[in-house]
Amino acid sequence: MKKASMILSHLSSQPQFKSLKRQECYQKYINLLSNKWQKAVAFVYIKEETLFIAVTHPGFKMEFNYNKDLLKSLLIQLNTYVSSCQKMTANKVVIFHSKYHAMPQEKALSSTIPHYYERSTGTFELPKDEKLKEAFERIRTLITCNQ
């Protein structure tokens, strides 16, 4: 029985799925970064010997600009140590803010109690038993108060 990882590796070796291999290399590159920087990166791609890094917040752009040499050296190390990513070469690094990747926001929990409107009119037949009749009268007064 074949495992899922075996099937995926076979599919990614096919020429029509070469973008999967590139995407896997991009993810490996992002994983080389520190945790703070991993959260800051929206996506990465290489085009015409230029490494493009999209960040999630404009504040991170300045921090990445100061560390362009580090980003280039990480890409070189990825090329030397991972044989499947040897074609990922870049002479230049461009960092930009991605307006299409929103910062994750915490959802506010709504703790409101649902209010239901009374649909009953309180008209029903009363039983002959006195205890039950009193209980039904109390229910009828509650229904009329809620309307």
N, CA, C and O atoms as CSV, one atom per row, in Angstrom:
chain,resi,resn,atom,element,x,y,z
A,1,MET,N,N,0.842,-1.174,0.000
A,1,MET,CA,C,0.000,0.000,0.000
A,1,MET,C,C,0.887,1.237,0.000
A,1,MET,O,O,1.816,1.347,0.800
A,2,LYS,N,N,0.598,2.152,-0.889
A,2,LYS,CA,C,1.396,3.367,-0.999
A,2,LYS,C,C,0.947,4.378,0.046
A,2,LYS,O,O,-0.231,4.473,0.388
A,3,LYS,N,N,1.925,5.128,0.539
A,3,LYS,CA,C,1.620,6.174,1.498
A,3,LYS,C,C,1.365,7.474,0.747
A,3,LYS,O,O,1.743,7.618,-0.415
A,4,ALA,N,N,0.722,8.414,1.424
A,4,ALA,CA,C,0.371,9.688,0.796
A,4,ALA,C,C,1.629,10.470,0.413
A,4,ALA,O,O,1.669,11.098,-0.645
A,5,SER,N,N,2.649,10.435,1.261
A,5,SER,CA,C,3.876,11.164,0.945
A,5,SER,C,C,4.565,10.589,-0.294
A,5,SER,O,O,5.170,11.324,-1.074
A,6,MET,N,N,4.470,9.291,-0.463
A,6,MET,CA,C,5.065,8.637,-1.631
A,6,MET,C,C,4.328,9.056,-2.913
A,6,MET,O,O,4.953,9.313,-3.942
A,7,ILE,N,N,3.018,9.118,-2.837
A,7,ILE,CA,C,2.213,9.526,-3.989
A,7,ILE,C,C,2.490,10.982,-4.339
A,7,ILE,O,O,2.637,11.323,-5.513
A,8,LEU,N,N,2.562,11.846,-3.321
A,8,LEU,CA,C,2.838,13.261,-3.564
A,8,LEU,C,C,4.220,13.482,-4.150
A,8,LEU,O,O,4.392,14.325,-5.030
A,9,SER,N,N,5.209,12.733,-3.672
A,9,SER,CA,C,6.551,12.895,-4.234
A,9,SER,C,C,6.590,12.426,-5.688
A,9,SER,O,O,7.298,13.009,-6.509
A,10,HIS,N,N,5.842,11.386,-6.005
A,10,HIS,CA,C,5.770,10.919,-7.387
A,10,HIS,C,C,5.090,11.955,-8.274
A,10,HIS,O,O,5.546,12.216,-9.387
A,11,LEU,N,N,3.995,12.548,-7.782
A,11,LEU,CA,C,3.283,13.562,-8.563
A,11,LEU,C,C,4.140,14.819,-8.752
A,11,LEU,O,O,4.125,15.427,-9.823
A,12,SER,N,N,4.872,15.200,-7.730
A,12,SER,CA,C,5.676,16.421,-7.845
A,12,SER,C,C,6.867,16.233,-8.777
A,12,SER,O,O,7.446,17.213,-9.246
A,13,SER,N,N,7.237,14.993,-9.048
A,13,SER,CA,C,8.340,14.762,-9.981
A,13,SER,C,C,7.887,14.833,-11.444
A,13,SER,O,O,8.718,14.873,-12.351
A,14,GLN,N,N,6.593,14.847,-11.668
A,14,GLN,CA,C,6.067,14.969,-13.023
A,14,GLN,C,C,6.308,16.385,-13.550
A,14,GLN,O,O,6.229,17.342,-12.781
A,15,PRO,N,N,6.600,16.537,-14.846
A,15,PRO,CA,C,6.898,17.865,-15.388
A,15,PRO,C,C,5.737,18.853,-15.294
A,15,PRO,O,O,5.967,20.053,-15.145
A,16,GLN,N,N,4.515,18.383,-15.377
A,16,GLN,CA,C,3.388,19.309,-15.328
A,16,GLN,C,C,3.156,19.864,-13.921
A,16,GLN,O,O,2.428,20.842,-13.751
A,17,PHE,N,N,3.772,19.242,-12.914
A,17,PHE,CA,C,3.622,19.709,-11.540
A,17,PHE,C,C,4.930,20.274,-10.985
A,17,PHE,O,O,5.189,20.159,-9.787
A,18,LYS,N,N,5.746,20.874,-11.829
A,18,LYS,CA,C,7.022,21.406,-11.358
A,18,LYS,C,C,6.825,22.600,-10.421
A,18,LYS,O,O,7.709,22.916,-9.625
A,19,SER,N,N,5.672,23.260,-10.513
A,19,SER,CA,C,5.407,24.370,-9.594
A,19,SER,C,C,5.250,23.871,-8.160
A,19,SER,O,O,5.502,24.625,-7.220
A,20,LEU,N,N,4.837,22.610,-7.973
A,20,LEU,CA,C,4.750,22.042,-6.634
A,20,LEU,C,C,6.122,21.942,-5.983
A,20,LEU,O,O,6.277,22.206,-4.791
A,21,LYS,N,N,7.118,21.557,-6.783
A,21,LYS,CA,C,8.486,21.476,-6.246
A,21,LYS,C,C,8.990,22.850,-5.864
A,21,LYS,O,O,9.630,23.017,-4.825
A,22,ARG,N,N,8.700,23.849,-6.713
A,22,ARG,CA,C,9.107,25.216,-6.395
A,22,ARG,C,C,8.444,25.694,-5.116
A,22,ARG,O,O,9.081,26.316,-4.266
A,23,GLN,N,N,7.170,25.398,-4.991
A,23,GLN,CA,C,6.423,25.817,-3.798
A,23,GLN,C,C,6.980,25.144,-2.553
A,23,GLN,O,O,7.038,25.755,-1.486
A,24,GLU,N,N,7.385,23.904,-2.685
A,24,GLU,CA,C,7.990,23.190,-1.562
A,24,GLU,C,C,9.314,23.841,-1.159
A,24,GLU,O,O,9.625,23.938,0.028
A,25,CYS,N,N,10.081,24.280,-2.134
A,25,CYS,CA,C,11.340,24.968,-1.845
A,25,CYS,C,C,11.091,26.327,-1.197
A,25,CYS,O,O,11.825,26.733,-0.296
A,26,TYR,N,N,10.061,27.027,-1.653
A,26,TYR,CA,C,9.721,28.307,-1.034
A,26,TYR,C,C,9.346,28.114,0.432
A,26,TYR,O,O,9.718,28.913,1.291
A,27,GLN,N,N,8.607,27.044,0.702
A,27,GLN,CA,C,8.206,26.769,2.084
A,27,GLN,C,C,9.417,26.398,2.930
A,27,GLN,O,O,9.490,26.776,4.099
A,28,LYS,N,N,10.356,25.671,2.364
A,28,LYS,CA,C,11.590,25.345,3.099
A,28,LYS,C,C,12.371,26.611,3.410
A,28,LYS,O,O,12.949,26.739,4.489
A,29,TYR,N,N,12.389,27.545,2.468
A,29,TYR,CA,C,13.081,28.808,2.691
A,29,TYR,C,C,12.433,29.591,3.826
A,29,TYR,O,O,13.130,30.149,4.674
A,30,ILE,N,N,11.115,29.634,3.846
A,30,ILE,CA,C,10.405,30.344,4.915
A,30,ILE,C,C,10.656,29.664,6.260
A,30,ILE,O,O,10.767,30.341,7.282
A,31,ASN,N,N,10.747,28.344,6.269
A,31,ASN,CA,C,10.997,27.609,7.514
A,31,ASN,C,C,12.399,27.850,8.058
A,31,ASN,O,O,12.635,27.636,9.247
A,32,LEU,N,N,13.336,28.289,7.218
A,32,LEU,CA,C,14.675,28.609,7.697
A,32,LEU,C,C,14.696,29.900,8.519
A,32,LEU,O,O,15.611,30.118,9.313
A,33,LEU,N,N,13.699,30.741,8.330
A,33,LEU,CA,C,13.636,32.009,9.055
A,33,LEU,C,C,13.213,31.773,10.500
A,33,LEU,O,O,12.703,30.705,10.839
A,34,SER,N,N,13.429,32.779,11.351
A,34,SER,CA,C,12.996,32.666,12.748
A,34,SER,C,C,11.470,32.696,12.821
A,34,SER,O,O,10.803,33.051,11.849
A,35,ASN,N,N,10.929,32.324,13.966
A,35,ASN,CA,C,9.465,32.261,14.119
A,35,ASN,C,C,8.806,33.606,13.874
A,35,ASN,O,O,7.751,33.675,13.243
A,36,LYS,N,N,9.412,34.668,14.364
A,36,LYS,CA,C,8.835,36.006,14.184
A,36,LYS,C,C,8.792,36.366,12.707
A,36,LYS,O,O,7.809,36.934,12.230
A,37,TRP,N,N,9.843,36.041,11.995
A,37,TRP,CA,C,9.898,36.361,10.566
A,37,TRP,C,C,8.998,35.447,9.757
A,37,TRP,O,O,8.462,35.858,8.728
A,38,GLN,N,N,8.826,34.213,10.208
A,38,GLN,CA,C,7.916,33.305,9.500
A,38,GLN,C,C,6.492,33.839,9.529
A,38,GLN,O,O,5.762,33.736,8.543
A,39,LYS,N,N,6.101,34.410,10.660
A,39,LYS,CA,C,4.762,34.982,10.762
A,39,LYS,C,C,4.637,36.253,9.938
A,39,LYS,O,O,3.539,36.618,9.517
A,40,ALA,N,N,5.753,36.925,9.707
A,40,ALA,CA,C,5.730,38.185,8.961
A,40,ALA,C,C,5.663,37.964,7.456
A,40,ALA,O,O,5.207,38.848,6.732
A,41,VAL,N,N,6.102,36.820,6.971
A,41,VAL,CA,C,6.150,36.558,5.527
A,41,VAL,C,C,4.805,36.026,5.049
A,41,VAL,O,O,4.299,35.030,5.567
A,42,ALA,N,N,4.235,36.700,4.056
A,42,ALA,CA,C,2.978,36.229,3.462
A,42,ALA,C,C,3.275,35.158,2.417
A,42,ALA,O,O,2.690,34.076,2.452
A,43,PHE,N,N,4.185,35.458,1.483
A,43,PHE,CA,C,4.588,34.479,0.478
A,43,PHE,C,C,5.918,34.912,-0.115
A,43,PHE,O,O,6.352,36.051,0.057
A,44,VAL,N,N,6.561,33.977,-0.821
A,44,VAL,CA,C,7.871,34.188,-1.423
A,44,VAL,C,C,7.834,33.617,-2.826
A,44,VAL,O,O,7.206,32.586,-3.068
A,45,TYR,N,N,8.511,34.291,-3.756
A,45,TYR,CA,C,8.695,33.706,-5.078
A,45,TYR,C,C,9.947,34.288,-5.720
A,45,TYR,O,O,10.426,35.351,-5.326
A,46,ILE,N,N,10.468,33.576,-6.711
A,46,ILE,CA,C,11.660,34.011,-7.447
A,46,ILE,C,C,11.264,34.199,-8.899
A,46,ILE,O,O,10.634,33.337,-9.512
A,47,LYS,N,N,11.656,35.366,-9.440
A,47,LYS,CA,C,11.370,35.662,-10.838
A,47,LYS,C,C,12.547,36.420,-11.403
A,47,LYS,O,O,12.946,37.454,-10.866
A,48,GLU,N,N,13.105,35.910,-12.486
A,48,GLU,CA,C,14.220,36.538,-13.193
A,48,GLU,C,C,15.374,36.877,-12.252
A,48,GLU,O,O,15.831,38.018,-12.193
A,49,GLU,N,N,15.840,35.858,-11.514
A,49,GLU,CA,C,16.988,35.990,-10.608
A,49,GLU,C,C,16.758,37.017,-9.500
A,49,GLU,O,O,17.719,37.578,-8.972
A,50,THR,N,N,15.499,37.270,-9.142
A,50,THR,CA,C,15.164,38.199,-8.068
A,50,THR,C,C,14.252,37.486,-7.083
A,50,THR,O,O,13.239,36.900,-7.468
A,51,LEU,N,N,14.621,37.542,-5.804
A,51,LEU,CA,C,13.816,36.947,-4.747
A,51,LEU,C,C,12.839,37.999,-4.245
A,51,LEU,O,O,13.247,39.040,-3.731
A,52,PHE,N,N,11.545,37.723,-4.396
A,52,PHE,CA,C,10.497,38.620,-3.931
A,52,PHE,C,C,9.922,38.064,-2.633
A,52,PHE,O,O,9.522,36.902,-2.568
A,53,ILE,N,N,9.884,38.901,-1.605
A,53,ILE,CA,C,9.330,38.501,-0.310
A,53,ILE,C,C,8.192,39.455,0.024
A,53,ILE,O,O,8.394,40.664,0.140
A,54,ALA,N,N,7.004,38.905,0.176
A,54,ALA,CA,C,5.834,39.705,0.546
A,54,ALA,C,C,5.645,39.602,2.046
A,54,ALA,O,O,5.590,38.503,2.598
A,55,VAL,N,N,5.544,40.753,2.709
A,55,VAL,CA,C,5.350,40.771,4.156
A,55,VAL,C,C,3.908,41.169,4.478
A,55,VAL,O,O,3.226,41.795,3.667
A,56,THR,N,N,3.463,40.795,5.668
A,56,THR,CA,C,2.072,41.016,6.048
A,56,THR,C,C,1.821,42.392,6.627
A,56,THR,O,O,0.675,42.838,6.688
A,57,HIS,N,N,2.875,43.074,7.055
A,57,HIS,CA,C,2.712,44.387,7.683
A,57,HIS,C,C,3.831,45.304,7.209
A,57,HIS,O,O,4.969,44.852,7.080
A,58,PRO,N,N,3.546,46.574,6.945
A,58,PRO,CA,C,4.582,47.473,6.446
A,58,PRO,C,C,5.756,47.660,7.409
A,58,PRO,O,O,6.856,47.998,6.971
A,59,GLY,N,N,5.547,47.451,8.689
A,59,GLY,CA,C,6.632,47.580,9.659
A,59,GLY,C,C,7.713,46.529,9.464
A,59,GLY,O,O,8.891,46.778,9.720
A,60,PHE,N,N,7.301,45.351,9.007
A,60,PHE,CA,C,8.271,44.283,8.770
A,60,PHE,C,C,9.133,44.573,7.546
A,60,PHE,O,O,10.249,44.066,7.439
A,61,LYS,N,N,8.632,45.367,6.644
A,61,LYS,CA,C,9.370,45.667,5.417
A,61,LYS,C,C,10.705,46.324,5.749
A,61,LYS,O,O,11.729,45.986,5.155
A,62,MET,N,N,10.702,47.254,6.689
A,62,MET,CA,C,11.930,47.945,7.070
A,62,MET,C,C,12.913,46.969,7.715
A,62,MET,O,O,14.113,47.016,7.444
A,63,GLU,N,N,12.404,46.099,8.558
A,63,GLU,CA,C,13.274,45.139,9.234
A,63,GLU,C,C,13.908,44.165,8.232
A,63,GLU,O,O,15.087,43.827,8.347
A,64,PHE,N,N,13.127,43.724,7.263
A,64,PHE,CA,C,13.669,42.826,6.236
A,64,PHE,C,C,14.665,43.556,5.337
A,64,PHE,O,O,15.652,42.964,4.902
A,65,ASN,N,N,14.417,44.837,5.053
A,65,ASN,CA,C,15.351,45.598,4.219
A,65,ASN,C,C,16.726,45.696,4.876
A,65,ASN,O,O,17.742,45.676,4.182
A,66,TYR,N,N,16.769,45.802,6.200
A,66,TYR,CA,C,18.047,45.866,6.899
A,66,TYR,C,C,18.801,44.539,6.857
A,66,TYR,O,O,20.018,44.511,7.038
A,67,ASN,N,N,18.096,43.460,6.623
A,67,ASN,CA,C,18.703,42.130,6.670
A,67,ASN,C,C,18.682,41.428,5.311
A,67,ASN,O,O,18.522,40.209,5.251
A,68,LYS,N,N,18.838,42.171,4.236
A,68,LYS,CA,C,18.822,41.572,2.899
A,68,LYS,C,C,19.980,40.597,2.707
A,68,LYS,O,O,19.826,39.571,2.044
A,69,ASP,N,N,21.130,40.912,3.279
A,69,ASP,CA,C,22.282,40.011,3.145
A,69,ASP,C,C,22.005,38.664,3.810
A,69,ASP,O,O,22.372,37.616,3.279
A,70,LEU,N,N,21.366,38.697,4.957
A,70,LEU,CA,C,21.011,37.460,5.649
A,70,LEU,C,C,20.032,36.640,4.812
A,70,LEU,O,O,20.163,35.419,4.721
A,71,LEU,N,N,19.059,37.300,4.207
A,71,LEU,CA,C,18.072,36.600,3.387
A,71,LEU,C,C,18.733,35.949,2.175
A,71,LEU,O,O,18.378,34.834,1.791
A,72,LYS,N,N,19.704,36.657,1.570
A,72,LYS,CA,C,20.427,36.089,0.429
A,72,LYS,C,C,21.264,34.894,0.850
A,72,LYS,O,O,21.305,33.882,0.151
A,73,SER,N,N,21.934,35.010,1.997
A,73,SER,CA,C,22.788,33.910,2.457
A,73,SER,C,C,21.954,32.680,2.815
A,73,SER,O,O,22.408,31.554,2.609
A,74,LEU,N,N,20.749,32.873,3.344
A,74,LEU,CA,C,19.879,31.732,3.622
A,74,LEU,C,C,19.471,31.015,2.336
A,74,LEU,O,O,19.370,29.789,2.303
A,75,LEU,N,N,19.240,31.793,1.282
A,75,LEU,CA,C,18.893,31.187,-0.002
A,75,LEU,C,C,20.073,30.397,-0.565
A,75,LEU,O,O,19.881,29.320,-1.129
A,76,ILE,N,N,21.280,30.919,-0.419
A,76,ILE,CA,C,22.474,30.207,-0.887
A,76,ILE,C,C,22.667,28.912,-0.104
A,76,ILE,O,O,23.003,27.877,-0.679
A,77,GLN,N,N,22.453,28.972,1.212
A,77,GLN,CA,C,22.573,27.756,2.024
A,77,GLN,C,C,21.522,26.721,1.634
A,77,GLN,O,O,21.805,25.523,1.607
A,78,LEU,N,N,20.325,27.177,1.336
A,78,LEU,CA,C,19.277,26.252,0.889
A,78,LEU,C,C,19.687,25.598,-0.424
A,78,LEU,O,O,19.454,24.405,-0.618
A,79,ASN,N,N,20.290,26.358,-1.320
A,79,ASN,CA,C,20.744,25.798,-2.605
A,79,ASN,C,C,21.816,24.747,-2.409
A,79,ASN,O,O,21.808,23.727,-3.098
A,80,THR,N,N,22.736,24.971,-1.487
A,80,THR,CA,C,23.852,24.036,-1.325
A,80,THR,C,C,23.458,22.767,-0.580
A,80,THR,O,O,23.988,21.697,-0.877
A,81,TYR,N,N,22.547,22.860,0.374
A,81,TYR,CA,C,22.235,21.704,1.206
A,81,TYR,C,C,21.011,20.907,0.763
A,81,TYR,O,O,20.867,19.745,1.143
A,82,VAL,N,N,20.144,21.499,-0.019
A,82,VAL,CA,C,18.958,20.780,-0.498
A,82,VAL,C,C,19.086,20.646,-2.012
A,82,VAL,O,O,19.044,21.632,-2.746
A,83,SER,N,N,19.242,19.421,-2.453
A,83,SER,CA,C,19.511,19.194,-3.881
A,83,SER,C,C,18.319,19.541,-4.768
A,83,SER,O,O,18.509,19.937,-5.918
A,84,SER,N,N,17.104,19.402,-4.263
A,84,SER,CA,C,15.932,19.691,-5.089
A,84,SER,C,C,15.715,21.190,-5.292
A,84,SER,O,O,14.941,21.589,-6.162
A,85,CYS,N,N,16.389,22.018,-4.502
A,85,CYS,CA,C,16.209,23.474,-4.590
A,85,CYS,C,C,17.431,24.171,-5.194
A,85,CYS,O,O,17.649,25.354,-4.932
A,86,GLN,N,N,18.224,23.467,-5.988
A,86,GLN,CA,C,19.438,24.059,-6.539
A,86,GLN,C,C,19.146,25.110,-7.601
A,86,GLN,O,O,19.986,25.975,-7.849
A,87,LYS,N,N,18.000,25.058,-8.223
A,87,LYS,CA,C,17.678,26.031,-9.271
A,87,LYS,C,C,17.178,27.351,-8.706
A,87,LYS,O,O,16.956,28.299,-9.459
A,88,MET,N,N,16.999,27.425,-7.404
A,88,MET,CA,C,16.550,28.670,-6.776
A,88,MET,C,C,17.752,29.579,-6.524
A,88,MET,O,O,18.395,29.500,-5.478
A,89,THR,N,N,18.040,30.428,-7.480
A,89,THR,CA,C,19.135,31.380,-7.312
A,89,THR,C,C,18.593,32.784,-7.513
A,89,THR,O,O,17.707,33.016,-8.335
A,90,ALA,N,N,19.147,33.717,-6.742
A,90,ALA,CA,C,18.705,35.097,-6.842
A,90,ALA,C,C,19.882,36.019,-6.569
A,90,ALA,O,O,20.661,35.798,-5.642
A,91,ASN,N,N,20.000,37.056,-7.390
A,91,ASN,CA,C,21.046,38.055,-7.203
A,91,ASN,C,C,20.541,39.252,-6.414
A,91,ASN,O,O,21.327,39.997,-5.829
A,92,LYS,N,N,19.241,39.432,-6.402
A,92,LYS,CA,C,18.651,40.608,-5.797
A,92,LYS,C,C,17.479,40.190,-4.919
A,92,LYS,O,O,16.815,39.190,-5.192
A,93,VAL,N,N,17.228,40.961,-3.862
A,93,VAL,CA,C,16.112,40.699,-2.965
A,93,VAL,C,C,15.210,41.924,-2.946
A,93,VAL,O,O,15.673,43.044,-2.729
A,94,VAL,N,N,13.915,41.702,-3.176
A,94,VAL,CA,C,12.931,42.783,-3.146
A,94,VAL,C,C,11.884,42.423,-2.102
A,94,VAL,O,O,11.304,41.338,-2.122
A,95,ILE,N,N,11.660,43.365,-1.188
A,95,ILE,CA,C,10.666,43.154,-0.141
A,95,ILE,C,C,9.521,44.132,-0.363
A,95,ILE,O,O,9.749,45.319,-0.594
A,96,PHE,N,N,8.299,43.638,-0.294
A,96,PHE,CA,C,7.134,44.505,-0.476
A,96,PHE,C,C,6.017,44.075,0.452
A,96,PHE,O,O,5.962,42.933,0.910
A,97,HIS,N,N,5.126,45.023,0.717
A,97,HIS,CA,C,3.971,44.748,1.568
A,97,HIS,C,C,2.850,44.188,0.716
A,97,HIS,O,O,2.491,44.771,-0.307
A,98,SER,N,N,2.300,43.068,1.131
A,98,SER,CA,C,1.215,42.443,0.394
A,98,SER,C,C,-0.112,42.915,0.961
A,98,SER,O,O,-0.441,42.630,2.113
A,99,LYS,N,N,-0.863,43.630,0.157
A,99,LYS,CA,C,-2.161,44.101,0.623
A,99,LYS,C,C,-3.217,43.015,0.563
A,99,LYS,O,O,-4.324,43.198,1.068
A,100,TYR,N,N,-2.890,41.892,-0.043
A,100,TYR,CA,C,-3.858,40.814,-0.181
A,100,TYR,C,C,-3.799,39.810,0.956
A,100,TYR,O,O,-4.621,38.896,1.010
A,101,HIS,N,N,-2.854,39.959,1.858
A,101,HIS,CA,C,-2.728,39.025,2.970
A,101,HIS,C,C,-2.990,39.787,4.259
A,101,HIS,O,O,-2.129,40.528,4.734
A,102,ALA,N,N,-4.168,39.606,4.819
A,102,ALA,CA,C,-4.551,40.344,6.022
A,102,ALA,C,C,-3.919,39.721,7.256
A,102,ALA,O,O,-3.670,38.516,7.301
A,103,MET,N,N,-3.665,40.551,8.248
A,103,MET,CA,C,-3.162,40.055,9.524
A,103,MET,C,C,-4.261,39.228,10.185
A,103,MET,O,O,-5.431,39.606,10.131
A,104,PRO,N,N,-3.905,38.116,10.802
A,104,PRO,CA,C,-4.940,37.326,11.464
A,104,PRO,C,C,-5.515,38.095,12.652
A,104,PRO,O,O,-4.777,38.614,13.490
A,105,GLN,N,N,-6.820,38.155,12.707
A,105,GLN,CA,C,-7.495,38.883,13.773
A,105,GLN,C,C,-8.253,37.902,14.651
A,105,GLN,O,O,-8.802,36.905,14.182
A,106,GLU,N,N,-8.263,38.215,15.930
A,106,GLU,CA,C,-9.013,37.378,16.850
A,106,GLU,C,C,-10.491,37.718,16.729
A,106,GLU,O,O,-10.872,38.889,16.715
A,107,LYS,N,N,-11.305,36.696,16.644
A,107,LYS,CA,C,-12.734,36.910,16.514
A,107,LYS,C,C,-13.322,37.183,17.892
A,107,LYS,O,O,-13.020,36.490,18.864
A,108,ALA,N,N,-14.151,38.188,17.954
A,108,ALA,CA,C,-14.802,38.530,19.214
A,108,ALA,C,C,-15.948,37.555,19.468
A,108,ALA,O,O,-16.781,37.311,18.595
A,109,LEU,N,N,-15.972,37.017,20.652
A,109,LEU,CA,C,-17.036,36.086,21.010
A,109,LEU,C,C,-18.255,36.884,21.450
A,109,LEU,O,O,-18.167,37.748,22.322
A,110,SER,N,N,-19.362,36.590,20.851
A,110,SER,CA,C,-20.598,37.279,21.230
A,110,SER,C,C,-21.286,36.452,22.304
A,110,SER,O,O,-21.689,35.313,22.066
A,111,SER,N,N,-21.412,37.029,23.469
A,111,SER,CA,C,-22.031,36.316,24.589
A,111,SER,C,C,-23.418,36.880,24.873
A,111,SER,O,O,-23.794,37.062,26.031
A,112,THR,N,N,-24.168,37.153,23.828
A,112,THR,CA,C,-25.516,37.659,24.016
A,112,THR,C,C,-26.486,36.503,24.172
A,112,THR,O,O,-26.302,35.431,23.595
A,113,ILE,N,N,-27.494,36.736,24.944
A,113,ILE,CA,C,-28.518,35.728,25.168
A,113,ILE,C,C,-29.588,35.923,24.093
A,113,ILE,O,O,-30.112,37.027,23.945
A,114,PRO,N,N,-29.917,34.881,23.348
A,114,PRO,CA,C,-30.915,35.065,22.296
A,114,PRO,C,C,-32.291,35.364,22.908
A,114,PRO,O,O,-32.676,34.793,23.929
A,115,HIS,N,N,-33.000,36.256,22.267
A,115,HIS,CA,C,-34.344,36.624,22.729
A,115,HIS,C,C,-35.358,36.114,21.719
A,115,HIS,O,O,-35.281,36.414,20.527
A,116,TYR,N,N,-36.294,35.348,22.212
A,116,TYR,CA,C,-37.328,34.790,21.353
A,116,TYR,C,C,-38.660,35.464,21.678
A,116,TYR,O,O,-38.992,35.663,22.847
A,117,TYR,N,N,-39.399,35.803,20.667
A,117,TYR,CA,C,-40.703,36.418,20.862
A,117,TYR,C,C,-41.735,35.332,21.115
A,117,TYR,O,O,-41.664,34.243,20.545
A,118,GLU,N,N,-42.700,35.645,21.984
A,118,GLU,CA,C,-43.746,34.688,22.346
A,118,GLU,C,C,-44.705,34.516,21.176
A,118,GLU,O,O,-45.262,35.487,20.665
A,119,ARG,N,N,-44.887,33.270,20.760
A,119,ARG,CA,C,-45.767,32.993,19.640
A,119,ARG,C,C,-47.152,32.543,20.100
A,119,ARG,O,O,-48.104,32.542,19.320
A,120,SER,N,N,-47.254,32.165,21.354
A,120,SER,CA,C,-48.534,31.689,21.865
A,120,SER,C,C,-49.410,32.866,22.282
A,120,SER,O,O,-48.910,33.915,22.688
A,121,THR,N,N,-50.722,32.676,22.176
A,121,THR,CA,C,-51.657,33.725,22.594
A,121,THR,C,C,-52.230,33.447,23.979
A,121,THR,O,O,-52.843,34.335,24.573
A,122,GLY,N,N,-52.050,32.263,24.500
A,122,GLY,CA,C,-52.537,31.927,25.832
A,122,GLY,C,C,-53.977,31.468,25.862
A,122,GLY,O,O,-54.614,31.464,26.915
A,123,THR,N,N,-54.484,31.087,24.723
A,123,THR,CA,C,-55.869,30.585,24.689
A,123,THR,C,C,-55.830,29.071,24.585
A,123,THR,O,O,-55.429,28.525,23.557
A,124,PHE,N,N,-56.235,28.409,25.617
A,124,PHE,CA,C,-56.337,26.954,25.621
A,124,PHE,C,C,-57.400,26.541,26.626
A,124,PHE,O,O,-57.792,27.325,27.491
A,125,GLU,N,N,-57.855,25.320,26.507
A,125,GLU,CA,C,-58.896,24.800,27.392
A,125,GLU,C,C,-58.297,24.510,28.757
A,125,GLU,O,O,-57.192,23.979,28.866
A,126,LEU,N,N,-59.038,24.864,29.789
A,126,LEU,CA,C,-58.584,24.630,31.153
A,126,LEU,C,C,-59.092,23.288,31.655
A,126,LEU,O,O,-60.239,22.922,31.396
A,127,PRO,N,N,-58.255,22.554,32.368
A,127,PRO,CA,C,-58.711,21.262,32.901
A,127,PRO,C,C,-59.642,21.458,34.105
A,127,PRO,O,O,-59.747,22.561,34.641
A,128,LYS,N,N,-60.292,20.413,34.509
A,128,LYS,CA,C,-61.245,20.489,35.618
A,128,LYS,C,C,-60.545,20.419,36.969
A,128,LYS,O,O,-61.068,20.923,37.963
A,129,ASP,N,N,-59.377,19.806,37.017
A,129,ASP,CA,C,-58.636,19.688,38.265
A,129,ASP,C,C,-58.148,21.074,38.700
A,129,ASP,O,O,-57.617,21.826,37.882
A,130,GLU,N,N,-58.326,21.420,39.996
A,130,GLU,CA,C,-57.998,22.760,40.485
A,130,GLU,C,C,-56.494,23.045,40.452
A,130,GLU,O,O,-56.080,24.151,40.104
A,131,LYS,N,N,-55.678,22.051,40.814
A,131,LYS,CA,C,-54.227,22.270,40.813
A,131,LYS,C,C,-53.725,22.533,39.396
A,131,LYS,O,O,-52.909,23.424,39.161
A,132,LEU,N,N,-54.227,21.746,38.475
A,132,LEU,CA,C,-53.820,21.936,37.079
A,132,LEU,C,C,-54.367,23.249,36.536
A,132,LEU,O,O,-53.708,23.926,35.747
A,133,LYS,N,N,-55.573,23.606,36.962
A,133,LYS,CA,C,-56.193,24.839,36.492
A,133,LYS,C,C,-55.382,26.052,36.957
A,133,LYS,O,O,-55.198,26.994,36.186
A,134,GLU,N,N,-54.894,26.046,38.199
A,134,GLU,CA,C,-54.071,27.132,38.719
A,134,GLU,C,C,-52.742,27.216,37.945
A,134,GLU,O,O,-52.270,28.307,37.625
A,135,ALA,N,N,-52.150,26.049,37.652
A,135,ALA,CA,C,-50.890,26.023,36.900
A,135,ALA,C,C,-51.094,26.597,35.500
A,135,ALA,O,O,-50.257,27.349,35.002
A,136,PHE,N,N,-52.212,26.236,34.871
A,136,PHE,CA,C,-52.490,26.755,33.534
A,136,PHE,C,C,-52.752,28.251,33.569
A,136,PHE,O,O,-52.370,28.967,32.643
A,137,GLU,N,N,-53.400,28.735,34.628
A,137,GLU,CA,C,-53.635,30.177,34.759
A,137,GLU,C,C,-52.315,30.939,34.898
A,137,GLU,O,O,-52.148,32.005,34.307
A,138,ARG,N,N,-51.382,30.394,35.678
A,138,ARG,CA,C,-50.057,31.034,35.820
A,138,ARG,C,C,-49.325,31.076,34.477
A,138,ARG,O,O,-48.691,32.073,34.133
A,139,ILE,N,N,-49.423,29.991,33.738
A,139,ILE,CA,C,-48.786,29.949,32.410
A,139,ILE,C,C,-49.419,30.994,31.501
A,139,ILE,O,O,-48.711,31.672,30.756
A,140,ARG,N,N,-50.752,31.136,31.552
A,140,ARG,CA,C,-51.454,32.113,30.721
A,140,ARG,C,C,-51.026,33.538,31.078
A,140,ARG,O,O,-50.851,34.371,30.189
A,141,THR,N,N,-50.856,33.821,32.368
A,141,THR,CA,C,-50.430,35.180,32.768
A,141,THR,C,C,-48.991,35.433,32.311
A,141,THR,O,O,-48.662,36.545,31.899
A,142,LEU,N,N,-48.144,34.427,32.380
A,142,LEU,CA,C,-46.769,34.597,31.883
A,142,LEU,C,C,-46.743,34.866,30.387
A,142,LEU,O,O,-45.966,35.693,29.909
A,143,ILE,N,N,-47.589,34.169,29.657
A,143,ILE,CA,C,-47.644,34.354,28.196
A,143,ILE,C,C,-48.119,35.756,27.867
A,143,ILE,O,O,-47.543,36.410,26.998
A,144,THR,N,N,-49.156,36.231,28.542
A,144,THR,CA,C,-49.668,37.569,28.258
A,144,THR,C,C,-48.673,38.654,28.675
A,144,THR,O,O,-48.619,39.710,28.046
A,145,CYS,N,N,-47.887,38.410,29.727
A,145,CYS,CA,C,-46.859,39.383,30.133
A,145,CYS,C,C,-45.730,39.475,29.108
A,145,CYS,O,O,-45.161,40.550,28.921
A,146,ASN,N,N,-45.398,38.371,28.443
A,146,ASN,CA,C,-44.289,38.355,27.483
A,146,ASN,C,C,-44.646,38.977,26.138
A,146,ASN,O,O,-43.760,39.241,25.327
A,147,GLN,N,N,-45.927,39.213,25.894
A,147,GLN,CA,C,-46.304,39.739,24.588
A,147,GLN,C,C,-46.151,41.197,24.522
A,147,GLN,O,O,-46.428,41.801,23.486
